[in-house]
Amino acid sequence: MKWIGAHVSISGGVENAPINAKKIGAKAFGMFLKNQLQWEAPPLKDESIRKFKENCKKHGFNPEQILPHSSYLINLCSPQKELLKKSRKAFINELRRAKVLGLKYLNFHPGSHKNLISENDCIKIVAESINLALDKVSGIVAIIENTAGQGANIGYRFEHLKMIIDRVERKDRVGICLDTAHLHGAGYDIKSYDSFTRTIKEFDDIVGKSFLRAFHLNDSKVALGSRKDRHESLGLGKIGVNAFKFIIQNSLSDNIPLILETVDQKKWPEEIKLLYSFAK
């Protein structure tokens, strides 16, 4: 089964996310759990929680088909003590929001060392942050998203992801979301069948396919290995449409959320149809 969708709006309340997903023909969706540009948010109202669950059931979305995304403000490896403390608190709060909604995952970016500490030290701090958070909130799987390596961000090499997972105590509660635009930006070629196969094999050899829990499906505006994060609509960027055919036709993408974050939301219905056509 292929669960394809997009990162939809929660404007008006989280309960609107499954409705918005259904409108575009999605069988999966991503969402923020609050305003992603603010640190604090009031607790979710009981009515919003109830309506979210009702709308998910009505439109056929199970927790395994939903990939909530944490705030971009959170930096779980910040070398600045106060920001790290604030980030950990916010991450724990978002895990709790996911839990009260009956969800299974929380996707997040591993963070940035800000050129103040080494990548290795940053990786250790991220893992420590994950362990602290998982100790506070049960039941939710922390999904690490690979990055393009822009600026001082870690997570752009499979080795980084492996090193983080190795330090997480609860291996059953950590996973990976592979973002295709980030893969491309980091220098992992997926444009041809052979290069896609090599990249997936490298991921399996280093991290392990068992940790793959989701894909973000995005074309890229920038060149391979640019270390930049610039999403584009499918087939209009430097990756090309064939890579997405390879993903959809690979068993790796069975029964996990496959979430579009492409730049033109008006294209999402046709992009979802295109991706489902590859599964036939």
C-alpha positions, 0 to 999 in steps of 0.5 A: 500500500502506498500512502501519498500526500502532502504537508497540509495547513492547520489554519483554523485548528489541527482538526482541519488537517485531515479535511485539507488532505482529503481535498487534494486526494491524499492518503497521508499527510504532514502537518505542524502541531502549532504555529511553527514560528513560535516557541510557545502555544496554548494546549490543544483544546479538547474539542480540537483533539476530538474533531481531529480524531473524528476527521481522521477516522471519517477520511481514512487516516490512521496514525501511521499515515500522518507525519507531524513536523516539529517547529523549525525553531528547535535546535536539539544540538545548540551549543548555546545552553539557553537555546538548547534548554528552550529547544528541548522543552519545545520538543518535549511539548510537541511530542506531547501534542502528538500523543494527545492527538493519538499520533505515532510520529514526530519528524524533526531536523537534527539541528545546527552546530552554528560553527561553535562546536564540532559535528561530532559534539553536535551529534552527541548533544542531539542524541542526548536531547532525543533520549531526554525527550523520549524519557519524558513522553512515551509512545511517540517515535522520533523521526530524524530528517536528513538535511542538505547540509546548508550552513552548519546543519548536521544530518547531511551524511548517512554517517551522521544519522547512524551516529545519532541512532547509535546513541539513542537508547530506545532504538524502537522509538527512533527512525529516519525520514529521507527528504529527496531534495535534501539528499540531492543537495547533500550530494546523494544522486537519485536521478537514474535507476543505477544512482538511486539504487546505489544511494539506497544501498549506501543508506542500508549499509550505513543506517539500515533500511529498517529505520526508514519510516517516511519520505519527503518527496521534493524536486530541487531547484539547485545542483547536486551536492550544492549543500542548499535546501531549495524545493521545487515541484516534481519534474521541474527541478534538477532531480527530475521525475524519474527518481520519484517513480523509482521511489514509488515502485520500490518496496521501501515506500510501502506502508509509510508516509510519502509526503510532498513539500513541493513549492506550488500547493496548487499542483499537489492534487496532480502531483499526488495523481502522478505519483499514484500512477507510478504504483500501477 
